[in-house]
Every structure is written in structure tokens, then in C-alpha cells.
Amino acid sequence: MYHSLLAILYKLGYESRNQECSINAIECFIKTGKIKLDLRYIAMIRRTDELMGSDAKTLREEFQYGTAIEVKCEVLENIKNNAKDFVEAARIVIEKIR
């Protein structure tokens, strides 16, 4: 999902090296009408699973850099489904940017 944000930013002529800044920039572009993307996708990235009490950024960092070897299947399934939905929405946004 994060790389989809980066793709949108790149298409708009921006570059970001900070996950939170990327998320905030996309949120700003949505609110100002520069891109048409539902704000629920921002919430989706920030909070993938309320049961976990973690946002997508934290989960990604834990998965990538952490030492845990187990994750609940329902959490992974939720993330996978959200990612598919988000990437498709991001693709549509990118196609509409001129």
C-alpha cells in the first residue's frame, strides 16, 4: 500500500522518503481535491486491524524488522484484502493524473 502512495506522489511530481509524510501528503491532496481517493484508504493504512491495536506502518515495520515469527491468519488476510482494494484504487488515481 505504501508503494502505491509513493507512485501517486511520483506521478504528481513529488518524492518522499518518510512514510508518515507520504501518508499526510496524500491525505492533503485528497482533502484539497487534487486527487480523488476516498479518505477511508488513509484510515486503512493507518489502522489495518483494530484488534491488533497497530497501524499498517507499525505492522509493516514489525514484519520487516521484527523478530516475531507468527502472525494471526485473520490479520494477514485483512491486510491482503485491504491491499488489493487500495492498490486498485491507487491505479485508477494514477491513470487520471495528467
N, C-alpha and C positions, 0 to 999 in steps of 0.2 A: 504494500500500500504506500509506503514511504517513497519508493522509487517512482510511483505514479505521480506523487506530489512533485517530485523533482522534475519529472517530464513536463508537467504543466508549467512549472516555473520556468524551465528552459525555453519552452515554446513562447512564453511571454517575454523572454529576454532577460531572465534573472538566473542567478546561480546561488545556491545555498549550501552551506556545509554544516548546518546546525538543524537538527530535527525539529526542535520546538519553534525555531524561527521559520522553518518551511511551513509548518502547520499554521502558524499565526499569519504568515503571508497569504496562504491560500484562503484562510478564513476572511481576511481583509478583502481580498479580491471578490469573494462571494458576496460579502456584505455591501460592497460598493458597486456591484453589478458588472464588474469586469469579466467575470466568468459565471456561467450558470451551472452551479453544482449545489445540491441540497446540503444544508449545514449538518444534516444527520451523518454525513460521511466524516465530518470533522469529529463529531462525537464518537463515531465508530472507531476512529483511530485513537482517540484519547481514552476510550473505555471499552475494551473488547468484551470483557466479561465481568459483570458486577460481582459475581460470586467469587472471582479471583481477587477482586479488590485492586487490580492492576490495570494500567492503561496499555495500549498497544506498544508504545515506546518502551515502557518498562519491561513488558513481556519479551519484546524483541531483544533487548539488551540482556535479559536473563537467559534467553535461549542461546544467544550468540556468544556471550562471555561467561555465563554462569557455569556452575559445576553440577547442577541438578540433571538427573538422567531420566526423570519421569515427569510426564505432564498428563493431566486428565484428557482422555479422548474427546470428551464433550467440549473442552476448551479449544483443542486443536480443530475440531470440526467447525466450531463457531468462527474461529479466525479464518479458516479456509473459505467458508461461505461468504463471510464479510469481504474478504479479499477479492473473491471473484466478482462480487457485486460492485465493489469500489473500482477495481481496475476497468471494468466495462464502462462505468460512468466517467472515469477519467479519460478513457479513449475517446468518448463522444465529445468531451470538453476540448481535448487536444485537436480533434478534427475541425472544430468550429472556430478555433483561434486562427486569426489571419496574420 
